[in-house]
Amino acid sequence: MTRIVVHIDRLVLCGYRPQDRLALGDALRCELADRLSTPQAARALATRAGADRVRLPAIAMPRHAGPARVGERLAGGIARGLTP
């Protein structure tokens, strides 16, 4: 079994309501867990060395997206950045 540990030290999102931060963080964690737990992601991650920082291109966000949708989109962008 392969274990993947992702640590997000700080997540800064401008333009979102402070009261949405917990829901957004939960959605991001759940979606990242789903996307990074596939066998394909595990194989791709196994070939990478540890990364202190991952730079991603801009992630398009639908206007007025709720916290769950924002978390899903962010996780998708992060997963694409980690598993080329």
mmCIF file as gemmi writes it, N, C-alpha and C atoms, coordinates in Angstrom:
data_model
loop_
_atom_site.group_PDB
_atom_site.id
_atom_site.type_symbol
_atom_site.label_atom_id
_atom_site.label_alt_id
_atom_site.label_comp_id
_atom_site.label_asym_id
_atom_site.label_entity_id
_atom_site.label_seq_id
_atom_site.pdbx_PDB_ins_code
_atom_site.Cartn_x
_atom_site.Cartn_y
_atom_site.Cartn_z
_atom_site.occupancy
_atom_site.B_iso_or_equiv
_atom_site.pdbx_formal_charge
_atom_site.auth_seq_id
_atom_site.auth_asym_id
_atom_site.pdbx_PDB_model_num
ATOM 1 N N . MET Axp A 1 ? 0.848 -1.178 0 1 0 ? 1 A 1
ATOM 2 C CA . MET Axp A 1 ? 0 0 0 1 0 ? 1 A 1
ATOM 3 C C . MET Axp A 1 ? 0.891 1.237 0 1 0 ? 1 A 1
ATOM 4 N N . THR Axp A 2 ? 0.53 2.206 -0.8 1 0 ? 2 A 1
ATOM 5 C CA . THR Axp A 2 ? 1.254 3.468 -0.877 1 0 ? 2 A 1
ATOM 6 C C . THR Axp A 2 ? 0.506 4.516 -0.08 1 0 ? 2 A 1
ATOM 7 N N . ARG Axp A 3 ? 1.245 5.274 0.68 1 0 ? 3 A 1
ATOM 8 C CA . ARG Axp A 3 ? 0.626 6.328 1.475 1 0 ? 3 A 1
ATOM 9 C C . ARG Axp A 3 ? 1.053 7.678 0.914 1 0 ? 3 A 1
ATOM 10 N N . ILE Axp A 4 ? 0.099 8.527 0.677 1 0 ? 4 A 1
ATOM 11 C CA . ILE Axp A 4 ? 0.36 9.868 0.164 1 0 ? 4 A 1
ATOM 12 C C . ILE Axp A 4 ? -0.019 10.859 1.249 1 0 ? 4 A 1
ATOM 13 N N . VAL Axp A 5 ? 0.906 11.748 1.582 1 0 ? 5 A 1
ATOM 14 C CA . VAL Axp A 5 ? 0.649 12.775 2.587 1 0 ? 5 A 1
ATOM 15 C C . VAL Axp A 5 ? 0.757 14.13 1.903 1 0 ? 5 A 1
ATOM 16 N N . VAL Axp A 6 ? -0.317 14.879 1.948 1 0 ? 6 A 1
ATOM 17 C CA . VAL Axp A 6 ? -0.329 16.228 1.391 1 0 ? 6 A 1
ATOM 18 C C . VAL Axp A 6 ? -0.542 17.182 2.546 1 0 ? 6 A 1
ATOM 19 N N . HIS Axp A 7 ? 0.355 18.141 2.675 1 0 ? 7 A 1
ATOM 20 C CA . HIS Axp A 7 ? 0.236 19.134 3.738 1 0 ? 7 A 1
ATOM 21 C C . HIS Axp A 7 ? 0.09 20.506 3.091 1 0 ? 7 A 1
ATOM 22 N N . ILE Axp A 8 ? -1.005 21.166 3.37 1 0 ? 8 A 1
ATOM 23 C CA . ILE Axp A 8 ? -1.226 22.52 2.878 1 0 ? 8 A 1
ATOM 24 C C . ILE Axp A 8 ? -0.998 23.445 4.061 1 0 ? 8 A 1
ATOM 25 N N . ASP Axp A 9 ? 0.122 24.14 4.021 1 0 ? 9 A 1
ATOM 26 C CA . ASP Axp A 9 ? 0.489 25.018 5.122 1 0 ? 9 A 1
ATOM 27 C C . ASP Axp A 9 ? -0.432 26.222 5.202 1 0 ? 9 A 1
ATOM 28 N N . ARG Axp A 10 ? -0.712 26.792 4.052 1 0 ? 10 A 1
ATOM 29 C CA . ARG Axp A 10 ? -1.56 27.982 4.037 1 0 ? 10 A 1
ATOM 30 C C . ARG Axp A 10 ? -2.272 28.051 2.701 1 0 ? 10 A 1
ATOM 31 N N . LEU Axp A 11 ? -3.527 28.373 2.732 1 0 ? 11 A 1
ATOM 32 C CA . LEU Axp A 11 ? -4.338 28.527 1.535 1 0 ? 11 A 1
ATOM 33 C C . LEU Axp A 11 ? -4.935 29.926 1.578 1 0 ? 11 A 1
ATOM 34 N N . VAL Axp A 12 ? -4.573 30.744 0.617 1 0 ? 12 A 1
ATOM 35 C CA . VAL Axp A 12 ? -5.059 32.123 0.578 1 0 ? 12 A 1
ATOM 36 C C . VAL Axp A 12 ? -5.952 32.277 -0.637 1 0 ? 12 A 1
ATOM 37 N N . LEU Axp A 13 ? -7.196 32.589 -0.401 1 0 ? 13 A 1
ATOM 38 C CA . LEU Axp A 13 ? -8.168 32.791 -1.475 1 0 ? 13 A 1
ATOM 39 C C . LEU Axp A 13 ? -8.84 34.141 -1.263 1 0 ? 13 A 1
ATOM 40 N N . CYS Axp A 14 ? -8.569 35.044 -2.136 1 0 ? 14 A 1
ATOM 41 C CA . CYS Axp A 14 ? -9.153 36.381 -2.018 1 0 ? 14 A 1
ATOM 42 C C . CYS Axp A 14 ? -10.526 36.397 -2.686 1 0 ? 14 A 1
ATOM 43 N N . GLY Axp A 15 ? -11.43 37.148 -2.102 1 0 ? 15 A 1
ATOM 44 C CA . GLY Axp A 15 ? -12.738 37.317 -2.707 1 0 ? 15 A 1
ATOM 45 C C . GLY Axp A 15 ? -13.801 36.346 -2.215 1 0 ? 15 A 1
ATOM 46 N N . TYR Axp A 16 ? -13.477 35.522 -1.229 1 0 ? 16 A 1
ATOM 47 C CA . TYR Axp A 16 ? -14.456 34.586 -0.675 1 0 ? 16 A 1
ATOM 48 C C . TYR Axp A 16 ? -14.819 34.994 0.739 1 0 ? 16 A 1
ATOM 49 N N . ARG Axp A 17 ? -16.033 34.675 1.118 1 0 ? 17 A 1
ATOM 50 C CA . ARG Axp A 17 ? -16.522 35.063 2.436 1 0 ? 17 A 1
ATOM 51 C C . ARG Axp A 17 ? -15.783 34.274 3.524 1 0 ? 17 A 1
ATOM 52 N N . PRO Axp A 18 ? -15.386 34.962 4.599 1 0 ? 18 A 1
ATOM 53 C CA . PRO Axp A 18 ? -14.682 34.266 5.693 1 0 ? 18 A 1
ATOM 54 C C . PRO Axp A 18 ? -15.489 33.092 6.251 1 0 ? 18 A 1
ATOM 55 N N . GLN Axp A 19 ? -16.8 33.205 6.297 1 0 ? 19 A 1
ATOM 56 C CA . GLN Axp A 19 ? -17.608 32.115 6.864 1 0 ? 19 A 1
ATOM 57 C C . GLN Axp A 19 ? -17.644 30.876 5.955 1 0 ? 19 A 1
ATOM 58 N N . ASP Axp A 20 ? -17.144 30.993 4.72 1 0 ? 20 A 1
ATOM 59 C CA . ASP Axp A 20 ? -17.101 29.84 3.81 1 0 ? 20 A 1
ATOM 60 C C . ASP Axp A 20 ? -15.791 29.068 3.899 1 0 ? 20 A 1
ATOM 61 N N . ARG Axp A 21 ? -14.846 29.54 4.709 1 0 ? 21 A 1
ATOM 62 C CA . ARG Axp A 21 ? -13.516 28.944 4.709 1 0 ? 21 A 1
ATOM 63 C C . ARG Axp A 21 ? -13.504 27.48 5.124 1 0 ? 21 A 1
ATOM 64 N N . LEU Axp A 22 ? -14.291 27.117 6.114 1 0 ? 22 A 1
ATOM 65 C CA . LEU Axp A 22 ? -14.291 25.719 6.565 1 0 ? 22 A 1
ATOM 66 C C . LEU Axp A 22 ? -14.896 24.795 5.515 1 0 ? 22 A 1
ATOM 67 N N . ALA Axp A 23 ? -16.014 25.205 4.921 1 0 ? 23 A 1
ATOM 68 C CA . ALA Axp A 23 ? -16.657 24.397 3.887 1 0 ? 23 A 1
ATOM 69 C C . ALA Axp A 23 ? -15.749 24.263 2.668 1 0 ? 23 A 1
ATOM 70 N N . LEU Axp A 24 ? -15.069 25.34 2.318 1 0 ? 24 A 1
ATOM 71 C CA . LEU Axp A 24 ? -14.167 25.313 1.176 1 0 ? 24 A 1
ATOM 72 C C . LEU Axp A 24 ? -12.982 24.382 1.453 1 0 ? 24 A 1
ATOM 73 N N . GLY Axp A 25 ? -12.408 24.484 2.63 1 0 ? 25 A 1
ATOM 74 C CA . GLY Axp A 25 ? -11.293 23.61 3.006 1 0 ? 25 A 1
ATOM 75 C C . GLY Axp A 25 ? -11.695 22.148 3.041 1 0 ? 25 A 1
ATOM 76 N N . ASP Axp A 26 ? -12.882 21.865 3.563 1 0 ? 26 A 1
ATOM 77 C CA . ASP Axp A 26 ? -13.37 20.483 3.608 1 0 ? 26 A 1
ATOM 78 C C . ASP Axp A 26 ? -13.567 19.927 2.203 1 0 ? 26 A 1
ATOM 79 N N . ALA Axp A 27 ? -14.153 20.741 1.325 1 0 ? 27 A 1
ATOM 80 C CA . ALA Axp A 27 ? -14.365 20.3 -0.057 1 0 ? 27 A 1
ATOM 81 C C . ALA Axp A 27 ? -13.031 20.041 -0.75 1 0 ? 27 A 1
ATOM 82 N N . LEU Axp A 28 ? -12.063 20.895 -0.509 1 0 ? 28 A 1
ATOM 83 C CA . LEU Axp A 28 ? -10.736 20.721 -1.105 1 0 ? 28 A 1
ATOM 84 C C . LEU Axp A 28 ? -10.094 19.428 -0.613 1 0 ? 28 A 1
ATOM 85 N N . ARG Axp A 29 ? -10.133 19.181 0.695 1 0 ? 29 A 1
ATOM 86 C CA . ARG Axp A 29 ? -9.541 17.956 1.258 1 0 ? 29 A 1
ATOM 87 C C . ARG Axp A 29 ? -10.209 16.703 0.7 1 0 ? 29 A 1
ATOM 88 N N . CYS Axp A 30 ? -11.525 16.684 0.677 1 0 ? 30 A 1
ATOM 89 C CA . CYS Axp A 30 ? -12.254 15.5 0.19 1 0 ? 30 A 1
ATOM 90 C C . CYS Axp A 30 ? -11.953 15.227 -1.282 1 0 ? 30 A 1
ATOM 91 N N . GLU Axp A 31 ? -11.993 16.272 -2.085 1 0 ? 31 A 1
ATOM 92 C CA . GLU Axp A 31 ? -11.768 16.103 -3.52 1 0 ? 31 A 1
ATOM 93 C C . GLU Axp A 31 ? -10.32 15.698 -3.809 1 0 ? 31 A 1
ATOM 94 N N . LEU Axp A 32 ? -9.36 16.283 -3.088 1 0 ? 32 A 1
ATOM 95 C CA . LEU Axp A 32 ? -7.959 15.873 -3.273 1 0 ? 32 A 1
ATOM 96 C C . LEU Axp A 32 ? -7.77 14.403 -2.89 1 0 ? 32 A 1
ATOM 97 N N . ALA Axp A 33 ? -8.39 13.99 -1.8 1 0 ? 33 A 1
ATOM 98 C CA . ALA Axp A 33 ? -8.286 12.583 -1.383 1 0 ? 33 A 1
ATOM 99 C C . ALA Axp A 33 ? -8.822 11.67 -2.478 1 0 ? 33 A 1
ATOM 100 N N . ASP Axp A 34 ? -9.955 12.023 -3.058 1 0 ? 34 A 1
ATOM 101 C CA . ASP Axp A 34 ? -10.531 11.202 -4.129 1 0 ? 34 A 1
ATOM 102 C C . ASP Axp A 34 ? -9.624 11.155 -5.355 1 0 ? 34 A 1
ATOM 103 N N . ARG Axp A 35 ? -9.13 12.313 -5.757 1 0 ? 35 A 1
ATOM 104 C CA . ARG Axp A 35 ? -8.332 12.385 -6.982 1 0 ? 35 A 1
ATOM 105 C C . ARG Axp A 35 ? -6.952 11.753 -6.829 1 0 ? 35 A 1
ATOM 106 N N . LEU Axp A 36 ? -6.363 11.838 -5.639 1 0 ? 36 A 1
ATOM 107 C CA . LEU Axp A 36 ? -5.013 11.311 -5.453 1 0 ? 36 A 1
ATOM 108 C C . LEU Axp A 36 ? -4.99 9.864 -4.979 1 0 ? 36 A 1
ATOM 109 N N . SER Axp A 37 ? -6.149 9.265 -4.764 1 0 ? 37 A 1
ATOM 110 C CA . SER Axp A 37 ? -6.187 7.883 -4.28 1 0 ? 37 A 1
ATOM 111 C C . SER Axp A 37 ? -6.34 6.861 -5.404 1 0 ? 37 A 1
ATOM 112 N N . THR Axp A 38 ? -6.345 7.303 -6.649 1 0 ? 38 A 1
ATOM 113 C CA . THR Axp A 38 ? -6.473 6.365 -7.766 1 0 ? 38 A 1
ATOM 114 C C . THR Axp A 38 ? -5.125 5.691 -8.033 1 0 ? 38 A 1
ATOM 115 N N . PRO Axp A 39 ? -5.141 4.5 -8.6 1 0 ? 39 A 1
ATOM 116 C CA . PRO Axp A 39 ? -3.873 3.83 -8.932 1 0 ? 39 A 1
ATOM 117 C C . PRO Axp A 39 ? -3.015 4.658 -9.899 1 0 ? 39 A 1
ATOM 118 N N . GLN Axp A 40 ? -3.646 5.34 -10.849 1 0 ? 40 A 1
ATOM 119 C CA . GLN Axp A 40 ? -2.905 6.156 -11.803 1 0 ? 40 A 1
ATOM 120 C C . GLN Axp A 40 ? -2.18 7.3 -11.091 1 0 ? 40 A 1
ATOM 121 N N . ALA Axp A 41 ? -2.857 7.952 -10.149 1 0 ? 41 A 1
ATOM 122 C CA . ALA Axp A 41 ? -2.234 9.046 -9.401 1 0 ? 41 A 1
ATOM 123 C C . ALA Axp A 41 ? -1.081 8.516 -8.556 1 0 ? 41 A 1
ATOM 124 N N . ALA Axp A 42 ? -1.269 7.361 -7.934 1 0 ? 42 A 1
ATOM 125 C CA . ALA Axp A 42 ? -0.209 6.773 -7.104 1 0 ? 42 A 1
ATOM 126 C C . ALA Axp A 42 ? 1.03 6.487 -7.943 1 0 ? 42 A 1
ATOM 127 N N . ARG Axp A 43 ? 0.844 5.948 -9.148 1 0 ? 43 A 1
ATOM 128 C CA . ARG Axp A 43 ? 1.985 5.665 -10.031 1 0 ? 43 A 1
ATOM 129 C C . ARG Axp A 43 ? 2.688 6.964 -10.442 1 0 ? 43 A 1
ATOM 130 N N . ALA Axp A 44 ? 1.91 7.969 -10.806 1 0 ? 44 A 1
ATOM 131 C CA . ALA Axp A 44 ? 2.493 9.253 -11.225 1 0 ? 44 A 1
ATOM 132 C C . ALA Axp A 44 ? 3.25 9.904 -10.071 1 0 ? 44 A 1
ATOM 133 N N . LEU Axp A 45 ? 2.68 9.864 -8.886 1 0 ? 45 A 1
ATOM 134 C CA . LEU Axp A 45 ? 3.329 10.482 -7.722 1 0 ? 45 A 1
ATOM 135 C C . LEU Axp A 45 ? 4.574 9.718 -7.294 1 0 ? 45 A 1
ATOM 136 N N . ALA Axp A 46 ? 4.578 8.414 -7.496 1 0 ? 46 A 1
ATOM 137 C CA . ALA Axp A 46 ? 5.733 7.602 -7.103 1 0 ? 46 A 1
ATOM 138 C C . ALA Axp A 46 ? 6.972 7.954 -7.921 1 0 ? 46 A 1
ATOM 139 N N . THR Axp A 47 ? 6.79 8.467 -9.113 1 0 ? 47 A 1
ATOM 140 C CA . THR Axp A 47 ? 7.925 8.807 -9.969 1 0 ? 47 A 1
ATOM 141 C C . THR Axp A 47 ? 8.454 10.21 -9.699 1 0 ? 47 A 1
ATOM 142 N N . ARG Axp A 48 ? 7.742 10.989 -8.901 1 0 ? 48 A 1
ATOM 143 C CA . ARG Axp A 48 ? 8.165 12.36 -8.568 1 0 ? 48 A 1
ATOM 144 C C . ARG Axp A 48 ? 8.962 12.374 -7.285 1 0 ? 48 A 1
ATOM 145 N N . ALA Axp A 49 ? 9.921 13.243 -7.219 1 0 ? 49 A 1
ATOM 146 C CA . ALA Axp A 49 ? 10.611 13.487 -5.95 1 0 ? 49 A 1
ATOM 147 C C . ALA Axp A 49 ? 9.713 14.399 -5.123 1 0 ? 49 A 1
ATOM 148 N N . GLY Axp A 50 ? 9.975 14.528 -3.841 1 0 ? 50 A 1
ATOM 149 C CA . GLY Axp A 50 ? 9.189 15.423 -2.989 1 0 ? 50 A 1
ATOM 150 C C . GLY Axp A 50 ? 9.204 16.836 -3.55 1 0 ? 50 A 1
ATOM 151 N N . ALA Axp A 51 ? 8.124 17.531 -3.376 1 0 ? 51 A 1
ATOM 152 C CA . ALA Axp A 51 ? 8.017 18.9 -3.898 1 0 ? 51 A 1
ATOM 153 C C . ALA Axp A 51 ? 7.713 19.847 -2.747 1 0 ? 51 A 1
ATOM 154 N N . ASP Axp A 52 ? 8.578 20.842 -2.586 1 0 ? 52 A 1
ATOM 155 C CA . ASP Axp A 52 ? 8.317 21.843 -1.555 1 0 ? 52 A 1
ATOM 156 C C . ASP Axp A 52 ? 7.191 22.771 -1.973 1 0 ? 52 A 1
ATOM 157 N N . ARG Axp A 53 ? 7.08 22.971 -3.27 1 0 ? 53 A 1
ATOM 158 C CA . ARG Axp A 53 ? 6.08 23.907 -3.777 1 0 ? 53 A 1
ATOM 159 C C . ARG Axp A 53 ? 5.65 23.446 -5.163 1 0 ? 53 A 1
ATOM 160 N N . VAL Axp A 54 ? 4.389 23.57 -5.434 1 0 ? 54 A 1
ATOM 161 C CA . VAL Axp A 54 ? 3.868 23.247 -6.754 1 0 ? 54 A 1
ATOM 162 C C . VAL Axp A 54 ? 3.247 24.514 -7.317 1 0 ? 54 A 1
ATOM 163 N N . ARG Axp A 55 ? 3.73 24.95 -8.451 1 0 ? 55 A 1
ATOM 164 C CA . ARG Axp A 55 ? 3.172 26.134 -9.108 1 0 ? 55 A 1
ATOM 165 C C . ARG Axp A 55 ? 2.179 25.663 -10.161 1 0 ? 55 A 1
ATOM 166 N N . LEU Axp A 56 ? 1.014 26.251 -10.116 1 0 ? 56 A 1
ATOM 167 C CA . LEU Axp A 56 ? -0.048 25.861 -11.036 1 0 ? 56 A 1
ATOM 168 C C . LEU Axp A 56 ? -0.44 27.019 -11.929 1 0 ? 56 A 1
ATOM 169 N N . PRO Axp A 57 ? -0.904 26.71 -13.124 1 0 ? 57 A 1
ATOM 170 C CA . PRO Axp A 57 ? -1.477 27.783 -13.938 1 0 ? 57 A 1
ATOM 171 C C . PRO Axp A 57 ? -2.795 28.236 -13.307 1 0 ? 57 A 1
ATOM 172 N N . ALA Axp A 58 ? -3.319 29.32 -13.794 1 0 ? 58 A 1
ATOM 173 C CA . ALA Axp A 58 ? -4.591 29.823 -13.265 1 0 ? 58 A 1
ATOM 174 C C . ALA Axp A 58 ? -5.666 28.751 -13.39 1 0 ? 58 A 1
ATOM 175 N N . ILE Axp A 59 ? -6.53 28.691 -12.403 1 0 ? 59 A 1
ATOM 176 C CA . ILE Axp A 59 ? -7.645 27.742 -12.401 1 0 ? 59 A 1
ATOM 177 C C . ILE Axp A 59 ? -8.919 28.55 -12.608 1 0 ? 59 A 1
ATOM 178 N N . ALA Axp A 60 ? -9.603 28.28 -13.708 1 0 ? 60 A 1
ATOM 179 C CA . ALA Axp A 60 ? -10.831 29.013 -14.013 1 0 ? 60 A 1
ATOM 180 C C . ALA Axp A 60 ? -11.902 28.681 -12.984 1 0 ? 60 A 1
ATOM 181 N N . MET Axp A 61 ? -12.543 29.7 -12.472 1 0 ? 61 A 1
ATOM 182 C CA . MET Axp A 61 ? -13.566 29.512 -11.451 1 0 ? 61 A 1
ATOM 183 C C . MET Axp A 61 ? -14.866 30.137 -11.943 1 0 ? 61 A 1
ATOM 184 N N . PRO Axp A 62 ? -15.939 29.351 -11.947 1 0 ? 62 A 1
ATOM 185 C CA . PRO Axp A 62 ? -17.227 29.92 -12.357 1 0 ? 62 A 1
ATOM 186 C C . PRO Axp A 62 ? -17.63 31.044 -11.407 1 0 ? 62 A 1
ATOM 187 N N . ARG Axp A 63 ? -18.217 32.072 -11.956 1 0 ? 63 A 1
ATOM 188 C CA . ARG Axp A 63 ? -18.676 33.197 -11.144 1 0 ? 63 A 1
ATOM 189 C C . ARG Axp A 63 ? -19.737 32.71 -10.16 1 0 ? 63 A 1
ATOM 190 N N . HIS Axp A 64 ? -19.649 33.169 -8.938 1 0 ? 64 A 1
ATOM 191 C CA . HIS Axp A 64 ? -20.607 32.834 -7.869 1 0 ? 64 A 1
ATOM 192 C C . HIS Axp A 64 ? -20.6 31.346 -7.507 1 0 ? 64 A 1
ATOM 193 N N . ALA Axp A 65 ? -19.465 30.682 -7.728 1 0 ? 65 A 1
ATOM 194 C CA . ALA Axp A 65 ? -19.373 29.269 -7.351 1 0 ? 65 A 1
ATOM 195 C C . ALA Axp A 65 ? -19.393 29.16 -5.827 1 0 ? 65 A 1
ATOM 196 N N . GLY Axp A 66 ? -20.107 28.173 -5.321 1 0 ? 66 A 1
ATOM 197 C CA . GLY Axp A 66 ? -20.172 27.939 -3.887 1 0 ? 66 A 1
ATOM 198 C C . GLY Axp A 66 ? -18.9 27.263 -3.393 1 0 ? 66 A 1
ATOM 199 N N . PRO Axp A 67 ? -18.74 27.159 -2.076 1 0 ? 67 A 1
ATOM 200 C CA . PRO Axp A 67 ? -17.527 26.571 -1.497 1 0 ? 67 A 1
ATOM 201 C C . PRO Axp A 67 ? -17.22 25.163 -2.006 1 0 ? 67 A 1
ATOM 202 N N . ALA Axp A 68 ? -18.238 24.331 -2.172 1 0 ? 68 A 1
ATOM 203 C CA . ALA Axp A 68 ? -17.993 22.963 -2.635 1 0 ? 68 A 1
ATOM 204 C C . ALA Axp A 68 ? -17.42 22.968 -4.05 1 0 ? 68 A 1
ATOM 205 N N . ARG Axp A 69 ? -17.976 23.785 -4.908 1 0 ? 69 A 1
ATOM 206 C CA . ARG Axp A 69 ? -17.502 23.86 -6.298 1 0 ? 69 A 1
ATOM 207 C C . ARG Axp A 69 ? -16.085 24.437 -6.359 1 0 ? 69 A 1
ATOM 208 N N . VAL Axp A 70 ? -15.813 25.441 -5.553 1 0 ? 70 A 1
ATOM 209 C CA . VAL Axp A 70 ? -14.473 26.032 -5.51 1 0 ? 70 A 1
ATOM 210 C C . VAL Axp A 70 ? -13.457 24.985 -5.059 1 0 ? 70 A 1
ATOM 211 N N . GLY Axp A 71 ? -13.786 24.24 -4.002 1 0 ? 71 A 1
ATOM 212 C CA . GLY Axp A 71 ? -12.897 23.184 -3.522 1 0 ? 71 A 1
ATOM 213 C C . GLY Axp A 71 ? -12.635 22.131 -4.579 1 0 ? 71 A 1
ATOM 214 N N . GLU Axp A 72 ? -13.678 21.742 -5.309 1 0 ? 72 A 1
ATOM 215 C CA . GLU Axp A 72 ? -13.522 20.75 -6.378 1 0 ? 72 A 1
ATOM 216 C C . GLU Axp A 72 ? -12.594 21.259 -7.473 1 0 ? 72 A 1
ATOM 217 N N . ARG Axp A 73 ? -12.798 22.498 -7.899 1 0 ? 73 A 1
ATOM 218 C CA . ARG Axp A 73 ? -11.976 23.062 -8.975 1 0 ? 73 A 1
ATOM 219 C C . ARG Axp A 73 ? -10.521 23.201 -8.533 1 0 ? 73 A 1
ATOM 220 N N . LEU Axp A 74 ? -10.309 23.662 -7.305 1 0 ? 74 A 1
ATOM 221 C CA . LEU Axp A 74 ? -8.943 23.788 -6.796 1 0 ? 74 A 1
ATOM 222 C C . LEU Axp A 74 ? -8.259 22.425 -6.725 1 0 ? 74 A 1
ATOM 223 N N . ALA Axp A 75 ? -8.967 21.437 -6.222 1 0 ? 75 A 1
ATOM 224 C CA . ALA Axp A 75 ? -8.396 20.091 -6.122 1 0 ? 75 A 1
ATOM 225 C C . ALA Axp A 75 ? -8.048 19.553 -7.502 1 0 ? 75 A 1
ATOM 226 N N . GLY Axp A 76 ? -8.9 19.807 -8.477 1 0 ? 76 A 1
ATOM 227 C CA . GLY Axp A 76 ? -8.616 19.368 -9.841 1 0 ? 76 A 1
ATOM 228 C C . GLY Axp A 76 ? -7.331 19.989 -10.367 1 0 ? 76 A 1
ATOM 229 N N . GLY Axp A 77 ? -7.161 21.284 -10.13 1 0 ? 77 A 1
ATOM 230 C CA . GLY Axp A 77 ? -5.942 21.961 -10.572 1 0 ? 77 A 1
ATOM 231 C C . GLY Axp A 77 ? -4.704 21.447 -9.862 1 0 ? 77 A 1
ATOM 232 N N . ILE Axp A 78 ? -4.819 21.221 -8.567 1 0 ? 78 A 1
ATOM 233 C CA . ILE Axp A 78 ? -3.687 20.705 -7.787 1 0 ? 78 A 1
ATOM 234 C C . ILE Axp A 78 ? -3.327 19.302 -8.246 1 0 ? 78 A 1
ATOM 235 N N . ALA Axp A 79 ? -4.335 18.459 -8.438 1 0 ? 79 A 1
ATOM 236 C CA . ALA Axp A 79 ? -4.085 17.092 -8.872 1 0 ? 79 A 1
ATOM 237 C C . ALA Axp A 79 ? -3.416 17.082 -10.249 1 0 ? 79 A 1
ATOM 238 N N . ARG Axp A 80 ? -3.854 17.951 -11.152 1 0 ? 80 A 1
ATOM 239 C CA . ARG Axp A 80 ? -3.197 18.016 -12.473 1 0 ? 80 A 1
ATOM 240 C C . ARG Axp A 80 ? -1.749 18.478 -12.33 1 0 ? 80 A 1
ATOM 241 N N . GLY Axp A 81 ? -1.486 19.388 -11.394 1 0 ? 81 A 1
ATOM 242 C CA . GLY Axp A 81 ? -0.121 19.863 -11.178 1 0 ? 81 A 1
ATOM 243 C C . GLY Axp A 81 ? 0.786 18.806 -10.569 1 0 ? 81 A 1
ATOM 244 N N . LEU Axp A 82 ? 0.223 17.919 -9.777 1 0 ? 82 A 1
ATOM 245 C CA . LEU Axp A 82 ? 1.014 16.866 -9.122 1 0 ? 82 A 1
ATOM 246 C C . LEU Axp A 82 ? 1.18 15.632 -9.99 1 0 ? 82 A 1
ATOM 247 N N . THR Axp A 83 ? 0.237 15.382 -10.872 1 0 ? 83 A 1
ATOM 248 C CA . THR Axp A 83 ? 0.251 14.161 -11.68 1 0 ? 83 A 1
ATOM 249 C C . THR Axp A 83 ? 0.187 14.523 -13.158 1 0 ? 83 A 1
ATOM 250 N N . PRO Axp A 84 ? 1.312 14.925 -13.728 1 0 ? 84 A 1
ATOM 251 C CA . PRO Axp A 84 ? 1.33 15.364 -15.139 1 0 ? 84 A 1
ATOM 252 C C . PRO Axp A 84 ? 0.986 14.251 -16.094 1 0 ? 84 A 1
